[in-house]
C-alpha cells in the first residue's frame, strides 16, 4: 500500500497543535527507504494533518566532520553518505513549515546499546587507536527533549546529545572497568559505518539554554542501570 493511502486522518486529528515525525527506516534501510520514510513521509503528514507545529527527529550524522572538531547548529552540515543527504532534505521540509528539527546523537537505553552488546558478546574492537569521538543520548533524555520542544514551541535546529562526547577507547574502558574485563583489541579491518565515518564532538549547548537538561550526562552515568537490565541488538 502506498504511503498516501495510509494517511487518512479522522476529523478530530486534523490540524493538531503538534505533530511529531519520529520514525525509523528499519534495519538495513537504504536511500530509497530513507526517502520514502523521512521526506515523503514528512510531506504526506503535513498535507494530511496540517498541524500547527511540527517536530522532526533527525540525526547528528548530517555533520560530516572528521577532524574531531566541536560542532554546533551553526556548523556546516555536509554528510558524506546519501542517507545523510536525505535527512537534510527532510529537515528542509520541516524547517520550511517553521518547525523544529532535533538532531539526535546515537541512541541507547533499555534494549538498545550497540557498544555494550558488542562488548558482552565478544565482538567489540577499537577503530585504530580508539581516538574517534562518540556522541550519544539516552532514549529517555531524547524523549524528554521532544516533550520539551513541543511544550515550548521550539523552532529551528537543535542538537540532542549528552554533555560528554567521549573517545571510543574511553567508552570501552568504562565498560571494561564496570564488567571487570579487558579493553577490546584494535580492529584488523577498517570499520564502515552506515551513517558515515565521521569524527566530531556534538555540542548540546543551544538546547540546554532553553531549559532542557539530560538526566544522564554521560554514557558512564547510565552504564550500571543499562548493564543490569535486559538488552538486545540496537
C-alpha positions in Angstrom: 0.0 0.0 0.0 1.3 3.5 -0.9 2.0 5.8 2.0 -0.5 8.3 0.7 -3.2 5.7 1.1 -2.4 5.2 4.7 -2.5 8.8 5.8 -6.2 9.4 6.2 -6.8 11.2 9.5 -10.3 11.3 11.1 -11.6 14.8 11.7 -10.5 15.1 15.4 -6.9 14.6 14.2 -6.8 17.3 11.6 -5.0 20.5 12.5 -3.4 19.1 15.7 -1.4 21.5 17.9 1.7 19.4 17.5 2.8 16.6 15.1 6.0 14.6 15.8 7.7 12.8 13.0 9.9 10.3 14.9 10.4 7.3 12.6 13.0 4.7 11.6 13.8 3.5 8.1 14.2 -0.1 9.5 17.3 -2.2 9.8 19.4 -2.0 6.6 17.2 0.7 5.2 19.0 2.3 2.2 18.5 5.6 0.4 15.1 4.6 -1.1 13.8 3.7 2.3 15.1 6.9 3.8 13.5 9.0 1.0 10.1 7.2 1.5 10.0 7.3 5.3 11.6 10.7 6.0 11.0 13.0 3.0 7.8 11.6 1.5 6.5 10.7 5.0 7.0 14.2 6.2 5.3 15.8 3.2 2.3 13.4 3.4 1.9 14.0 7.2 1.9 17.8 6.8 -0.6 17.6 3.9 -2.9 15.2 5.7 -2.9 16.6 9.2 -2.0 20.3 8.7 -0.5 20.6 12.2 0.1 24.0 13.9 3.6 22.8 14.8 5.9 20.0 13.7 8.9 18.3 15.2 11.2 16.2 13.1 13.7 13.9 14.8 16.8 13.7 12.6 20.4 12.7 13.3 23.7 14.3 14.1 25.1 12.1 11.3 24.4 15.1 9.0 27.6 16.6 10.4 30.3 15.1 8.2 33.3 16.5 10.1 36.2 14.0 10.5 38.7 16.2 12.4 37.4 15.8 15.9 36.1 19.4 16.0 33.3 20.6 18.2 30.1 21.1 16.1 27.0 23.1 16.9 23.9 24.1 15.0 25.8 26.7 13.0 28.5 24.2 11.8 28.4 23.0 8.2 26.1 20.0 7.7 27.7 18.3 4.8 27.1 14.5 5.1 29.3 12.2 3.1 26.7 9.5 2.7 23.5 9.6 0.7 21.2 8.7 3.6 22.5 11.8 5.5 21.7 14.0 2.5 18.1 12.6 2.5 17.8 13.5 6.2 18.9 17.1 5.4 16.2 17.2 2.7 13.6 16.0 5.3 14.9 18.7 7.6 14.3 21.4 5.0 10.7 20.3 4.7 10.1 20.7 8.4 12.0 24.0 8.6 10.0 25.4 5.6 7.0 24.7 7.8 8.6 26.7 10.6 9.0 23.5 12.5 11.7 22.1 14.9 14.4 19.7 13.9 16.0 17.7 16.7 19.3 16.1 15.6 19.7 13.1 17.8 23.1 11.6 18.6 23.5 7.8 18.9 20.6 6.4 20.9 21.0 3.9 23.6 18.8 2.7 26.5 16.9 -0.3 27.7 17.1 -2.9 25.0 19.5 -0.8 22.9 23.2 -0.4 23.3 25.5 -1.3 20.4 28.7 -0.8 22.3 27.6 -2.8 25.4 26.1 -5.6 23.2 29.4 -6.0 21.3 31.4 -6.0 24.5 29.2 -8.6 26.1 29.2 -10.9 23.0 33.0 -10.5 22.4 32.8 -8.8 19.1 33.9 -5.3 20.3 37.0 -3.8 18.6 38.7 -0.4 18.6 38.8 1.6 15.4 42.5 2.1 15.1 43.7 3.6 18.4 40.2 4.2 19.6 40.5 8.0 19.4 37.3 8.5 17.4 34.8 10.7 19.2 31.4 9.1 20.0 28.3 11.1 20.7 25.3 9.5 22.4 22.0 10.3 24.1 19.9 8.1 26.4 16.5 7.2 25.0 14.7 8.8 27.9 16.6 12.0 27.5 15.8 12.1 23.8 12.1 11.6 24.6 12.3 14.4 27.2 13.8 16.6 24.5 10.9 16.0 22.2 8.4 16.8 25.0 10.4 19.9 25.9 10.5 21.2 22.3 6.8 20.6 22.0 5.8 22.3 25.3 8.0 25.3 24.5 7.0 25.5 20.8 10.7 25.5 19.8 11.6 26.1 16.1 14.8 25.7 14.2 17.6 23.2 14.7 18.8 21.7 18.0 21.3 19.0 18.7 20.2 16.4 21.2 23.3 14.8 22.8 24.6 14.3 26.3 27.2 16.5 28.0 30.1 14.2 27.4 31.4 13.4 23.9 33.8 10.6 24.5 36.6 8.8 22.6 35.7 5.3 21.7 38.5 3.8 23.8 37.3 5.6 26.8 33.7 4.4 26.4 35.0 0.8 26.1 37.3 1.5 29.1 34.2 2.4 31.2 32.5 -0.8 30.1 35.6 -2.9 30.7 36.1 -1.5 34.2 32.4 -1.9 35.1 32.5 -5.6 33.9 36.0 -6.3 35.2 37.1 -7.3 31.7 39.8 -6.4 29.2 39.8 -3.4 26.8 38.9 -4.6 23.2 41.7 -5.1 20.7 42.1 -2.8 17.7 40.3 -4.0 14.6 42.3 -5.6 11.8 40.0 -4.1 9.2 38.5 -0.6 8.9 35.0 -0.2 10.3 32.5 1.0 7.7 29.5 2.7 9.4 26.1 3.1 7.9 25.9 6.8 8.6 29.5 7.6 7.6 32.9 7.5 9.2 32.7 10.8 11.0 34.7 12.1 13.9 33.3 15.1 15.8 32.1 16.3 19.2 28.5 17.4 19.2 27.5 20.4 21.4 24.1 20.4 23.1 24.5 24.0 24.5 21.7 25.5 22.3 19.1 23.1 23.6 20.3 23.4 27.2 19.9 27.2 27.1 16.1 26.6 26.5 15.9 24.7 29.8 16.4 21.1 28.8 18.9 19.1 30.8 19.9 15.4 30.3 19.3 13.1 33.2 22.3 11.0 32.0 25.1 13.5 31.4 27.3 10.7 30.1 27.1 7.1 29.0 29.1 6.2 32.1 26.3 7.5 34.3 23.8 5.2 32.7 26.1 2.1 32.4 25.2 0.4 35.7 21.5 0.6 35.1 21.9 -0.3 31.4 24.1 -3.4 32.1 21.8 -4.6 34.9 18.8 -4.8 32.5 18.0 -6.9 29.6 19.2 -5.7 26.2 19.0 -6.7 22.6 21.0 -5.6 19.5 20.4 -2.0 18.7 
